Amino acid sequence: MHAKCVIEDNDEAGIRPNKTFLALSNEVGGPSNVGFSEKNLRNYITARLRTSNTCMMTDACGSPYT
């Protein structure tokens, strides 16, 4: 759970994904100990943005704006 919060906070702050991955890998003792790759991190950010854009295009009931 900690990694997701760091990724989301850093993304919102405009910190590049490679710097976020380096910070997380330094925290746990190296990239082999993180449990995911830098590409996985980028895919997570992209998927999160795609979901948030979809949510913004619907009203409170979930129906798309026309």
mmCIF file as Biopython writes it, N, C-alpha, C and O atoms, coordinates in Angstrom:
data_model
#
loop_
_atom_site.group_PDB
_atom_site.id
_atom_site.type_symbol
_atom_site.label_atom_id
_atom_site.label_alt_id
_atom_site.label_comp_id
_atom_site.label_asym_id
_atom_site.label_entity_id
_atom_site.label_seq_id
_atom_site.pdbx_PDB_ins_code
_atom_site.Cartn_x
_atom_site.Cartn_y
_atom_site.Cartn_z
_atom_site.occupancy
_atom_site.B_iso_or_equiv
_atom_site.auth_seq_id
_atom_site.auth_asym_id
_atom_site.pdbx_PDB_model_num
ATOM 1   N N  . MET A ? 1  ? 0.821   -1.187 0.000   1.0 0.0 1  A 1 
ATOM 2   C CA . MET A ? 1  ? 0.000   0.000  0.000   1.0 0.0 1  A 1 
ATOM 3   C C  . MET A ? 1  ? 0.866   1.252  0.000   1.0 0.0 1  A 1 
ATOM 4   O O  . MET A ? 1  ? 0.504   2.254  -0.617  1.0 0.0 1  A 1 
ATOM 5   N N  . HIS A ? 2  ? 2.002   1.208  0.683   1.0 0.0 2  A 1 
ATOM 6   C CA . HIS A ? 2  ? 2.878   2.363  0.751   1.0 0.0 2  A 1 
ATOM 7   C C  . HIS A ? 2  ? 3.349   2.793  -0.640  1.0 0.0 2  A 1 
ATOM 8   O O  . HIS A ? 2  ? 3.377   3.987  -0.939  1.0 0.0 2  A 1 
ATOM 9   N N  . ALA A ? 3  ? 3.715   1.839  -1.485  1.0 0.0 3  A 1 
ATOM 10  C CA . ALA A ? 3  ? 4.231   2.169  -2.809  1.0 0.0 3  A 1 
ATOM 11  C C  . ALA A ? 3  ? 3.178   2.881  -3.645  1.0 0.0 3  A 1 
ATOM 12  O O  . ALA A ? 3  ? 3.500   3.831  -4.359  1.0 0.0 3  A 1 
ATOM 13  N N  . LYS A ? 4  ? 1.910   2.437  -3.570  1.0 0.0 4  A 1 
ATOM 14  C CA . LYS A ? 4  ? 0.853   3.092  -4.341  1.0 0.0 4  A 1 
ATOM 15  C C  . LYS A ? 4  ? 0.695   4.547  -3.923  1.0 0.0 4  A 1 
ATOM 16  O O  . LYS A ? 4  ? 0.538   5.427  -4.769  1.0 0.0 4  A 1 
ATOM 17  N N  . CYS A ? 5  ? 0.735   4.796  -2.623  1.0 0.0 5  A 1 
ATOM 18  C CA . CYS A ? 5  ? 0.596   6.171  -2.131  1.0 0.0 5  A 1 
ATOM 19  C C  . CYS A ? 5  ? 1.749   7.038  -2.615  1.0 0.0 5  A 1 
ATOM 20  O O  . CYS A ? 5  ? 1.542   8.173  -3.044  1.0 0.0 5  A 1 
ATOM 21  N N  . VAL A ? 6  ? 2.956   6.505  -2.547  1.0 0.0 6  A 1 
ATOM 22  C CA . VAL A ? 6  ? 4.129   7.262  -3.000  1.0 0.0 6  A 1 
ATOM 23  C C  . VAL A ? 6  ? 4.031   7.544  -4.489  1.0 0.0 6  A 1 
ATOM 24  O O  . VAL A ? 6  ? 4.296   8.664  -4.927  1.0 0.0 6  A 1 
ATOM 25  N N  . ILE A ? 7  ? 3.655   6.540  -5.271  1.0 0.0 7  A 1 
ATOM 26  C CA . ILE A ? 7  ? 3.529   6.715  -6.724  1.0 0.0 7  A 1 
ATOM 27  C C  . ILE A ? 7  ? 2.488   7.770  -7.046  1.0 0.0 7  A 1 
ATOM 28  O O  . ILE A ? 7  ? 2.739   8.659  -7.860  1.0 0.0 7  A 1 
ATOM 29  N N  . GLU A ? 8  ? 1.322   7.685  -6.418  1.0 0.0 8  A 1 
ATOM 30  C CA . GLU A ? 8  ? 0.246   8.640  -6.700  1.0 0.0 8  A 1 
ATOM 31  C C  . GLU A ? 8  ? 0.627   10.046 -6.253  1.0 0.0 8  A 1 
ATOM 32  O O  . GLU A ? 8  ? 0.398   11.009 -6.985  1.0 0.0 8  A 1 
ATOM 33  N N  . ASP A ? 9  ? 1.206   10.178 -5.062  1.0 0.0 9  A 1 
ATOM 34  C CA . ASP A ? 9  ? 1.611   11.491 -4.566  1.0 0.0 9  A 1 
ATOM 35  C C  . ASP A ? 9  ? 2.685   12.115 -5.454  1.0 0.0 9  A 1 
ATOM 36  O O  . ASP A ? 9  ? 2.609   13.296 -5.793  1.0 0.0 9  A 1 
ATOM 37  N N  . ASN A ? 10 ? 3.680   11.322 -5.827  1.0 0.0 10 A 1 
ATOM 38  C CA . ASN A ? 10 ? 4.751   11.837 -6.676  1.0 0.0 10 A 1 
ATOM 39  C C  . ASN A ? 10 ? 4.232   12.205 -8.066  1.0 0.0 10 A 1 
ATOM 40  O O  . ASN A ? 10 ? 4.677   13.196 -8.646  1.0 0.0 10 A 1 
ATOM 41  N N  . ASP A ? 11 ? 3.312   11.432 -8.599  1.0 0.0 11 A 1 
ATOM 42  C CA . ASP A ? 11 ? 2.743   11.741 -9.908  1.0 0.0 11 A 1 
ATOM 43  C C  . ASP A ? 11 ? 1.982   13.059 -9.851  1.0 0.0 11 A 1 
ATOM 44  O O  . ASP A ? 11 ? 2.115   13.896 -10.744 1.0 0.0 11 A 1 
ATOM 45  N N  . GLU A ? 12 ? 1.186   13.246 -8.806  1.0 0.0 12 A 1 
ATOM 46  C CA . GLU A ? 12 ? 0.434   14.494 -8.653  1.0 0.0 12 A 1 
ATOM 47  C C  . GLU A ? 12 ? 1.362   15.688 -8.449  1.0 0.0 12 A 1 
ATOM 48  O O  . GLU A ? 12 ? 1.028   16.807 -8.839  1.0 0.0 12 A 1 
ATOM 49  N N  . ALA A ? 13 ? 2.523   15.459 -7.841  1.0 0.0 13 A 1 
ATOM 50  C CA . ALA A ? 13 ? 3.493   16.527 -7.606  1.0 0.0 13 A 1 
ATOM 51  C C  . ALA A ? 13 ? 4.361   16.802 -8.833  1.0 0.0 13 A 1 
ATOM 52  O O  . ALA A ? 13 ? 5.137   17.757 -8.847  1.0 0.0 13 A 1 
ATOM 53  N N  . GLY A ? 14 ? 4.228   15.965 -9.859  1.0 0.0 14 A 1 
ATOM 54  C CA . GLY A ? 14 ? 4.982   16.177 -11.093 1.0 0.0 14 A 1 
ATOM 55  C C  . GLY A ? 14 ? 6.364   15.536 -11.088 1.0 0.0 14 A 1 
ATOM 56  O O  . GLY A ? 14 ? 7.204   15.877 -11.921 1.0 0.0 14 A 1 
ATOM 57  N N  . ILE A ? 15 ? 6.608   14.621 -10.171 1.0 0.0 15 A 1 
ATOM 58  C CA . ILE A ? 15 ? 7.894   13.922 -10.116 1.0 0.0 15 A 1 
ATOM 59  C C  . ILE A ? 15 ? 7.881   12.801 -11.141 1.0 0.0 15 A 1 
ATOM 60  O O  . ILE A ? 15 ? 6.932   12.020 -11.213 1.0 0.0 15 A 1 
ATOM 61  N N  . ARG A ? 16 ? 8.932   12.730 -11.926 1.0 0.0 16 A 1 
ATOM 62  C CA . ARG A ? 16 ? 8.998   11.755 -13.008 1.0 0.0 16 A 1 
ATOM 63  C C  . ARG A ? 16 ? 8.998   10.316 -12.481 1.0 0.0 16 A 1 
ATOM 64  O O  . ARG A ? 16 ? 9.532   10.040 -11.407 1.0 0.0 16 A 1 
ATOM 65  N N  . PRO A ? 17 ? 8.390   9.399  -13.256 1.0 0.0 17 A 1 
ATOM 66  C CA . PRO A ? 17 ? 8.304   8.003  -12.818 1.0 0.0 17 A 1 
ATOM 67  C C  . PRO A ? 17 ? 9.660   7.354  -12.525 1.0 0.0 17 A 1 
ATOM 68  O O  . PRO A ? 17 ? 9.767   6.552  -11.597 1.0 0.0 17 A 1 
ATOM 69  N N  . ASN A ? 18 ? 10.691  7.688  -13.299 1.0 0.0 18 A 1 
ATOM 70  C CA . ASN A ? 18 ? 11.992  7.063  -13.048 1.0 0.0 18 A 1 
ATOM 71  C C  . ASN A ? 18 ? 12.559  7.505  -11.701 1.0 0.0 18 A 1 
ATOM 72  O O  . ASN A ? 18 ? 13.219  6.716  -11.025 1.0 0.0 18 A 1 
ATOM 73  N N  . LYS A ? 19 ? 12.314  8.744  -11.301 1.0 0.0 19 A 1 
ATOM 74  C CA . LYS A ? 19 ? 12.785  9.219  -9.998  1.0 0.0 19 A 1 
ATOM 75  C C  . LYS A ? 19 ? 11.987  8.563  -8.870  1.0 0.0 19 A 1 
ATOM 76  O O  . LYS A ? 19 ? 12.540  8.250  -7.815  1.0 0.0 19 A 1 
ATOM 77  N N  . THR A ? 20 ? 10.705  8.358  -9.089  1.0 0.0 20 A 1 
ATOM 78  C CA . THR A ? 20 ? 9.879   7.666  -8.098  1.0 0.0 20 A 1 
ATOM 79  C C  . THR A ? 20 ? 10.365  6.237  -7.917  1.0 0.0 20 A 1 
ATOM 80  O O  . THR A ? 20 ? 10.481  5.754  -6.791  1.0 0.0 20 A 1 
ATOM 81  N N  . PHE A ? 21 ? 10.650  5.556  -9.032  1.0 0.0 21 A 1 
ATOM 82  C CA . PHE A ? 21 ? 11.135  4.171  -8.951  1.0 0.0 21 A 1 
ATOM 83  C C  . PHE A ? 21 ? 12.477  4.117  -8.231  1.0 0.0 21 A 1 
ATOM 84  O O  . PHE A ? 21 ? 12.702  3.227  -7.411  1.0 0.0 21 A 1 
ATOM 85  N N  . LEU A ? 22 ? 13.370  5.056  -8.527  1.0 0.0 22 A 1 
ATOM 86  C CA . LEU A ? 22 ? 14.670  5.083  -7.852  1.0 0.0 22 A 1 
ATOM 87  C C  . LEU A ? 22 ? 14.504  5.293  -6.349  1.0 0.0 22 A 1 
ATOM 88  O O  . LEU A ? 22 ? 15.186  4.646  -5.554  1.0 0.0 22 A 1 
ATOM 89  N N  . ALA A ? 23 ? 13.602  6.195  -5.955  1.0 0.0 23 A 1 
ATOM 90  C CA . ALA A ? 23 ? 13.375  6.441  -4.528  1.0 0.0 23 A 1 
ATOM 91  C C  . ALA A ? 23 ? 12.841  5.190  -3.836  1.0 0.0 23 A 1 
ATOM 92  O O  . ALA A ? 23 ? 13.294  4.838  -2.746  1.0 0.0 23 A 1 
ATOM 93  N N  . LEU A ? 24 ? 11.876  4.519  -4.471  1.0 0.0 24 A 1 
ATOM 94  C CA . LEU A ? 24 ? 11.319  3.296  -3.886  1.0 0.0 24 A 1 
ATOM 95  C C  . LEU A ? 24 ? 12.365  2.187  -3.807  1.0 0.0 24 A 1 
ATOM 96  O O  . LEU A ? 24 ? 12.429  1.460  -2.815  1.0 0.0 24 A 1 
ATOM 97  N N  . SER A ? 25 ? 13.182  2.056  -4.851  1.0 0.0 25 A 1 
ATOM 98  C CA . SER A ? 25 ? 14.186  0.996  -4.842  1.0 0.0 25 A 1 
ATOM 99  C C  . SER A ? 25 ? 15.277  1.283  -3.814  1.0 0.0 25 A 1 
ATOM 100 O O  . SER A ? 25 ? 15.799  0.350  -3.203  1.0 0.0 25 A 1 
ATOM 101 N N  . ASN A ? 26 ? 15.634  2.546  -3.608  1.0 0.0 26 A 1 
ATOM 102 C CA . ASN A ? 26 ? 16.616  2.885  -2.570  1.0 0.0 26 A 1 
ATOM 103 C C  . ASN A ? 26 ? 16.075  2.576  -1.185  1.0 0.0 26 A 1 
ATOM 104 O O  . ASN A ? 26 ? 16.819  2.181  -0.288  1.0 0.0 26 A 1 
ATOM 105 N N  . GLU A ? 27 ? 14.785  2.757  -1.022  1.0 0.0 27 A 1 
ATOM 106 C CA . GLU A ? 27 ? 14.159  2.522  0.277   1.0 0.0 27 A 1 
ATOM 107 C C  . GLU A ? 27 ? 14.194  1.048  0.691   1.0 0.0 27 A 1 
ATOM 108 O O  . GLU A ? 27 ? 14.320  0.729  1.873   1.0 0.0 27 A 1 
ATOM 109 N N  . VAL A ? 28 ? 14.081  0.161  -0.292  1.0 0.0 28 A 1 
ATOM 110 C CA . VAL A ? 28 ? 14.015  -1.272 0.022   1.0 0.0 28 A 1 
ATOM 111 C C  . VAL A ? 28 ? 15.315  -2.015 -0.265  1.0 0.0 28 A 1 
ATOM 112 O O  . VAL A ? 28 ? 15.370  -3.238 -0.132  1.0 0.0 28 A 1 
ATOM 113 N N  . GLY A ? 29 ? 16.352  -1.297 -0.654  1.0 0.0 29 A 1 
ATOM 114 C CA . GLY A ? 29 ? 17.645  -1.946 -0.832  1.0 0.0 29 A 1 
ATOM 115 C C  . GLY A ? 29 ? 17.969  -2.390 -2.243  1.0 0.0 29 A 1 
ATOM 116 O O  . GLY A ? 29 ? 18.795  -3.285 -2.423  1.0 0.0 29 A 1 
ATOM 117 N N  . GLY A ? 30 ? 17.357  -1.808 -3.233  1.0 0.0 30 A 1 
ATOM 118 C CA . GLY A ? 30 ? 17.688  -2.121 -4.623  1.0 0.0 30 A 1 
ATOM 119 C C  . GLY A ? 30 ? 16.475  -2.469 -5.447  1.0 0.0 30 A 1 
ATOM 120 O O  . GLY A ? 30 ? 15.439  -2.868 -4.917  1.0 0.0 30 A 1 
ATOM 121 N N  . PRO A ? 31 ? 16.613  -2.313 -6.766  1.0 0.0 31 A 1 
ATOM 122 C CA . PRO A ? 31 ? 15.485  -2.559 -7.663  1.0 0.0 31 A 1 
ATOM 123 C C  . PRO A ? 31 ? 14.976  -3.995 -7.652  1.0 0.0 31 A 1 
ATOM 124 O O  . PRO A ? 31 ? 13.805  -4.238 -7.946  1.0 0.0 31 A 1 
ATOM 125 N N  . SER A ? 32 ? 15.836  -4.942 -7.318  1.0 0.0 32 A 1 
ATOM 126 C CA . SER A ? 32 ? 15.399  -6.339 -7.294  1.0 0.0 32 A 1 
ATOM 127 C C  . SER A ? 32 ? 14.478  -6.619 -6.101  1.0 0.0 32 A 1 
ATOM 128 O O  . SER A ? 32 ? 13.786  -7.637 -6.079  1.0 0.0 32 A 1 
ATOM 129 N N  . ASN A ? 33 ? 14.471  -5.734 -5.128  1.0 0.0 33 A 1 
ATOM 130 C CA . ASN A ? 33 ? 13.634  -5.919 -3.939  1.0 0.0 33 A 1 
ATOM 131 C C  . ASN A ? 33 ? 12.315  -5.163 -3.993  1.0 0.0 33 A 1 
ATOM 132 O O  . ASN A ? 33 ? 11.503  -5.279 -3.075  1.0 0.0 33 A 1 
ATOM 133 N N  . VAL A ? 34 ? 12.085  -4.392 -5.051  1.0 0.0 34 A 1 
ATOM 134 C CA . VAL A ? 34 ? 10.866  -3.576 -5.133  1.0 0.0 34 A 1 
ATOM 135 C C  . VAL A ? 34 ? 9.638   -4.450 -5.353  1.0 0.0 34 A 1 
ATOM 136 O O  . VAL A ? 34 ? 8.607   -4.229 -4.719  1.0 0.0 34 A 1 
ATOM 137 N N  . GLY A ? 35 ? 9.727   -5.425 -6.227  1.0 0.0 35 A 1 
ATOM 138 C CA . GLY A ? 35 ? 8.585   -6.291 -6.500  1.0 0.0 35 A 1 
ATOM 139 C C  . GLY A ? 35 ? 7.872   -5.949 -7.794  1.0 0.0 35 A 1 
ATOM 140 O O  . GLY A ? 35 ? 6.947   -6.654 -8.198  1.0 0.0 35 A 1 
ATOM 141 N N  . PHE A ? 36 ? 8.295   -4.861 -8.456  1.0 0.0 36 A 1 
ATOM 142 C CA . PHE A ? 36 ? 7.752   -4.486 -9.762  1.0 0.0 36 A 1 
ATOM 143 C C  . PHE A ? 36 ? 8.818   -3.694 -10.497 1.0 0.0 36 A 1 
ATOM 144 O O  . PHE A ? 36 ? 9.779   -3.215 -9.894  1.0 0.0 36 A 1 
ATOM 145 N N  . SER A ? 37 ? 8.640   -3.559 -11.810 1.0 0.0 37 A 1 
ATOM 146 C CA . SER A ? 37 ? 9.640   -2.855 -12.615 1.0 0.0 37 A 1 
ATOM 147 C C  . SER A ? 37 ? 9.211   -1.406 -12.840 1.0 0.0 37 A 1 
ATOM 148 O O  . SER A ? 37 ? 8.089   -1.010 -12.525 1.0 0.0 37 A 1 
ATOM 149 N N  . GLU A ? 38 ? 10.135  -0.636 -13.389 1.0 0.0 38 A 1 
ATOM 150 C CA . GLU A ? 38 ? 9.817   0.759  -13.716 1.0 0.0 38 A 1 
ATOM 151 C C  . GLU A ? 38 ? 8.711   0.818  -14.767 1.0 0.0 38 A 1 
ATOM 152 O O  . GLU A ? 38 ? 7.884   1.729  -14.749 1.0 0.0 38 A 1 
ATOM 153 N N  . LYS A ? 39 ? 8.695   -0.137 -15.671 1.0 0.0 39 A 1 
ATOM 154 C CA . LYS A ? 39 ? 7.635   -0.202 -16.689 1.0 0.0 39 A 1 
ATOM 155 C C  . LYS A ? 39 ? 6.284   -0.465 -16.038 1.0 0.0 39 A 1 
ATOM 156 O O  . LYS A ? 39 ? 5.284   0.122  -16.452 1.0 0.0 39 A 1 
ATOM 157 N N  . ASN A ? 40 ? 6.227   -1.338 -15.022 1.0 0.0 40 A 1 
ATOM 158 C CA . ASN A ? 40 ? 4.981   -1.569 -14.294 1.0 0.0 40 A 1 
ATOM 159 C C  . ASN A ? 40 ? 4.490   -0.282 -13.637 1.0 0.0 40 A 1 
ATOM 160 O O  . ASN A ? 40 ? 3.292   0.001  -13.623 1.0 0.0 40 A 1 
ATOM 161 N N  . LEU A ? 41 ? 5.426   0.490  -13.094 1.0 0.0 41 A 1 
ATOM 162 C CA . LEU A ? 41 ? 5.075   1.764  -12.465 1.0 0.0 41 A 1 
ATOM 163 C C  . LEU A ? 41 ? 4.456   2.704  -13.490 1.0 0.0 41 A 1 
ATOM 164 O O  . LEU A ? 41 ? 3.433   3.334  -13.224 1.0 0.0 41 A 1 
ATOM 165 N N  . ARG A ? 42 ? 5.078   2.796  -14.661 1.0 0.0 42 A 1 
ATOM 166 C CA . ARG A ? 42 ? 4.540   3.661  -15.725 1.0 0.0 42 A 1 
ATOM 167 C C  . ARG A ? 42 ? 3.156   3.191  -16.178 1.0 0.0 42 A 1 
ATOM 168 O O  . ARG A ? 42 ? 2.266   4.009  -16.412 1.0 0.0 42 A 1 
ATOM 169 N N  . ASN A ? 43 ? 2.979   1.880  -16.301 1.0 0.0 43 A 1 
ATOM 170 C CA . ASN A ? 43 ? 1.669   1.338  -16.695 1.0 0.0 43 A 1 
ATOM 171 C C  . ASN A ? 43 ? 0.612   1.645  -15.641 1.0 0.0 43 A 1 
ATOM 172 O O  . ASN A ? 43 ? -0.535  1.935  -15.981 1.0 0.0 43 A 1 
ATOM 173 N N  . TYR A ? 44 ? 0.985   1.583  -14.367 1.0 0.0 44 A 1 
ATOM 174 C CA . TYR A ? 44 ? 0.046   1.899  -13.295 1.0 0.0 44 A 1 
ATOM 175 C C  . TYR A ? 44 ? -0.397  3.358  -13.378 1.0 0.0 44 A 1 
ATOM 176 O O  . TYR A ? 44 ? -1.581  3.662  -13.233 1.0 0.0 44 A 1 
ATOM 177 N N  . ILE A ? 45 ? 0.557   4.257  -13.611 1.0 0.0 45 A 1 
ATOM 178 C CA . ILE A ? 45 ? 0.220   5.679  -13.723 1.0 0.0 45 A 1 
ATOM 179 C C  . ILE A ? 45 ? -0.689  5.916  -14.916 1.0 0.0 45 A 1 
ATOM 180 O O  . ILE A ? 45 ? -1.674  6.646  -14.811 1.0 0.0 45 A 1 
ATOM 181 N N  . THR A ? 46 ? -0.367  5.306  -16.048 1.0 0.0 46 A 1 
ATOM 182 C CA . THR A ? 46 ? -1.181  5.475  -17.254 1.0 0.0 46 A 1 
ATOM 183 C C  . THR A ? 46 ? -2.594  4.945  -17.036 1.0 0.0 46 A 1 
ATOM 184 O O  . THR A ? 46 ? -3.565  5.599  -17.415 1.0 0.0 46 A 1 
ATOM 185 N N  . ALA A ? 47 ? -2.718  3.769  -16.429 1.0 0.0 47 A 1 
ATOM 186 C CA . ALA A ? 47 ? -4.040  3.185  -16.175 1.0 0.0 47 A 1 
ATOM 187 C C  . ALA A ? 47 ? -4.828  4.050  -15.205 1.0 0.0 47 A 1 
ATOM 188 O O  . ALA A ? 47 ? -6.037  4.217  -15.365 1.0 0.0 47 A 1 
ATOM 189 N N  . ARG A ? 48 ? -4.156  4.602  -14.200 1.0 0.0 48 A 1 
ATOM 190 C CA . ARG A ? 48 ? -4.816  5.467  -13.218 1.0 0.0 48 A 1 
ATOM 191 C C  . ARG A ? 48 ? -5.338  6.741  -13.886 1.0 0.0 48 A 1 
ATOM 192 O O  . ARG A ? 48 ? -6.439  7.199  -13.582 1.0 0.0 48 A 1 
ATOM 193 N N  . LEU A ? 49 ? -4.546  7.308  -14.793 1.0 0.0 49 A 1 
ATOM 194 C CA . LEU A ? 49 ? -4.986  8.496  -15.521 1.0 0.0 49 A 1 
ATOM 195 C C  . LEU A ? 49 ? -6.167  8.178  -16.419 1.0 0.0 49 A 1 
ATOM 196 O O  . LEU A ? 49 ? -7.109  8.965  -16.516 1.0 0.0 49 A 1 
ATOM 197 N N  . ARG A ? 50 ? -6.119  7.012  -17.085 1.0 0.0 50 A 1 
ATOM 198 C CA . ARG A ? 50 ? -7.210  6.615  -17.969 1.0 0.0 50 A 1 
ATOM 199 C C  . ARG A ? 50 ? -8.502  6.448  -17.184 1.0 0.0 50 A 1 
ATOM 200 O O  . ARG A ? 50 ? -9.570  6.847  -17.650 1.0 0.0 50 A 1 
ATOM 201 N N  . THR A ? 51 ? -8.411  5.857  -15.989 1.0 0.0 51 A 1 
ATOM 202 C CA . THR A ? 51 ? -9.623  5.660  -15.168 1.0 0.0 51 A 1 
ATOM 203 C C  . THR A ? 51 ? -10.146 6.990  -14.660 1.0 0.0 51 A 1 
ATOM 204 O O  . THR A ? 51 ? -11.359 7.201  -14.629 1.0 0.0 51 A 1 
ATOM 205 N N  . SER A ? 52 ? -9.262  7.889  -14.260 1.0 0.0 52 A 1 
ATOM 206 C CA . SER A ? 52 ? -9.729  9.175  -13.742 1.0 0.0 52 A 1 
ATOM 207 C C  . SER A ? 52 ? -10.363 10.002 -14.853 1.0 0.0 52 A 1 
ATOM 208 O O  . SER A ? 52 ? -11.318 10.736 -14.597 1.0 0.0 52 A 1 
ATOM 209 N N  . ASN A ? 53 ? -9.859  9.904  -16.078 1.0 0.0 53 A 1 
ATOM 210 C CA . ASN A ? 53 ? -10.472 10.621 -17.201 1.0 0.0 53 A 1 
ATOM 211 C C  . ASN A ? 53 ? -11.851 10.058 -17.512 1.0 0.0 53 A 1 
ATOM 212 O O  . ASN A ? 53 ? -12.761 10.813 -17.857 1.0 0.0 53 A 1 
ATOM 213 N N  . THR A ? 54 ? -12.021 8.751  -17.398 1.0 0.0 54 A 1 
ATOM 214 C CA . THR A ? 54 ? -13.315 8.121  -17.635 1.0 0.0 54 A 1 
ATOM 215 C C  . THR A ? 54 ? -14.308 8.566  -16.573 1.0 0.0 54 A 1 
ATOM 216 O O  . THR A ? 54 ? -15.466 8.847  -16.883 1.0 0.0 54 A 1 
ATOM 217 N N  . CYS A ? 55 ? -13.867 8.629  -15.331 1.0 0.0 55 A 1 
ATOM 218 C CA . CYS A ? 55 ? -14.746 9.043  -14.239 1.0 0.0 55 A 1 
ATOM 219 C C  . CYS A ? 55 ? -15.182 10.488 -14.395 1.0 0.0 55 A 1 
ATOM 220 O O  . CYS A ? 55 ? -16.316 10.827 -14.057 1.0 0.0 55 A 1 
ATOM 221 N N  . MET A ? 56 ? -14.306 11.344 -14.900 1.0 0.0 56 A 1 
ATOM 222 C CA . MET A ? 56 ? -14.652 12.746 -15.053 1.0 0.0 56 A 1 
ATOM 223 C C  . MET A ? 56 ? -15.674 12.963 -16.164 1.0 0.0 56 A 1 
ATOM 224 O O  . MET A ? 56 ? -16.359 13.986 -16.189 1.0 0.0 56 A 1 
ATOM 225 N N  . MET A ? 57 ? -15.777 12.008 -17.075 1.0 0.0 57 A 1 
ATOM 226 C CA . MET A ? 57 ? -16.694 12.169 -18.192 1.0 0.0 57 A 1 
ATOM 227 C C  . MET A ? 57 ? -18.068 11.586 -17.908 1.0 0.0 57 A 1 
ATOM 228 O O  . MET A ? 57 ? -18.888 11.476 -18.820 1.0 0.0 57 A 1 
ATOM 229 N N  . THR A ? 58 ? -18.336 11.214 -16.675 1.0 0.0 58 A 1 
ATOM 230 C CA . THR A ? 58 ? -19.648 10.710 -16.301 1.0 0.0 58 A 1 
ATOM 231 C C  . THR A ? 58 ? -20.216 11.574 -15.192 1.0 0.0 58 A 1 
ATOM 232 O O  . THR A ? 58 ? -19.471 12.234 -14.467 1.0 0.0 58 A 1 
ATOM 233 N N  . ASP A ? 59 ? -21.537 11.573 -15.056 1.0 0.0 59 A 1 
ATOM 234 C CA . ASP A ? 59 ? -22.144 12.341 -13.968 1.0 0.0 59 A 1 
ATOM 235 C C  . ASP A ? 59 ? -22.168 11.494 -12.701 1.0 0.0 59 A 1 
ATOM 236 O O  . ASP A ? 59 ? -21.613 10.395 -12.689 1.0 0.0 59 A 1 
ATOM 237 N N  . ALA A ? 60 ? -22.788 11.973 -11.651 1.0 0.0 60 A 1 
ATOM 238 C CA . ALA A ? 60 ? -22.777 11.289 -10.368 1.0 0.0 60 A 1 
ATOM 239 C C  . ALA A ? 60 ? -23.422 9.912  -10.428 1.0 0.0 60 A 1 
ATOM 240 O O  . ALA A ? 60 ? -23.073 9.032  -9.640  1.0 0.0 60 A 1 
ATOM 241 N N  . CYS A ? 61 ? -24.350 9.715  -11.345 1.0 0.0 61 A 1 
ATOM 242 C CA . CYS A ? 61 ? -25.033 8.429  -11.463 1.0 0.0 61 A 1 
ATOM 243 C C  . CYS A ? 61 ? -24.273 7.446  -12.347 1.0 0.0 61 A 1 
ATOM 244 O O  . CYS A ? 61 ? -24.665 6.285  -12.466 1.0 0.0 61 A 1 
ATOM 245 N N  . GLY A ? 62 ? -23.191 7.904  -12.964 1.0 0.0 62 A 1 
ATOM 246 C CA . GLY A ? 62 ? -22.422 7.018  -13.812 1.0 0.0 62 A 1 
ATOM 247 C C  . GLY A ? 62 ? -22.802 7.084  -15.278 1.0 0.0 62 A 1 
ATOM 248 O O  . GLY A ? 62 ? -22.211 6.384  -16.100 1.0 0.0 62 A 1 
ATOM 249 N N  . SER A ? 63 ? -23.790 7.923  -15.626 1.0 0.0 63 A 1 
ATOM 250 C CA . SER A ? 63 ? -24.156 8.036  -17.027 1.0 0.0 63 A 1 
ATOM 251 C C  . SER A ? 63 ? -23.250 9.045  -17.746 1.0 0.0 63 A 1 
ATOM 252 O O  . SER A ? 63 ? -22.906 10.087 -17.187 1.0 0.0 63 A 1 
ATOM 253 N N  . PRO A ? 64 ? -22.878 8.732  -18.958 1.0 0.0 64 A 1 
ATOM 254 C CA . PRO A ? 64 ? -21.975 9.632  -19.681 1.0 0.0 64 A 1 
ATOM 255 C C  . PRO A ? 64 ? -22.668 10.946 -20.012 1.0 0.0 64 A 1 
ATOM 256 O O  . PRO A ? 64 ? -23.873 10.996 -20.261 1.0 0.0 64 A 1 
ATOM 257 N N  . TYR A ? 65 ? -21.869 12.008 -20.007 1.0 0.0 65 A 1 
ATOM 258 C CA . TYR A ? 65 ? -22.404 13.314 -20.414 1.0 0.0 65 A 1 
ATOM 259 C C  . TYR A ? 65 ? -22.700 13.289 -21.894 1.0 0.0 65 A 1 
ATOM 260 O O  . TYR A ? 65 ? -22.015 12.615 -22.665 1.0 0.0 65 A 1 
ATOM 261 N N  . THR A ? 66 ? -23.709 14.016 -22.286 1.0 0.0 66 A 1 
ATOM 262 C CA . THR A ? 66 ? -24.033 14.091 -23.723 1.0 0.0 66 A 1 
ATOM 263 C C  . THR A ? 66 ? -23.831 15.471 -24.240 1.0 0.0 66 A 1 
ATOM 264 O O  . THR A ? 66 ? -24.052 15.725 -25.424 1.0 0.0 66 A 1 
#
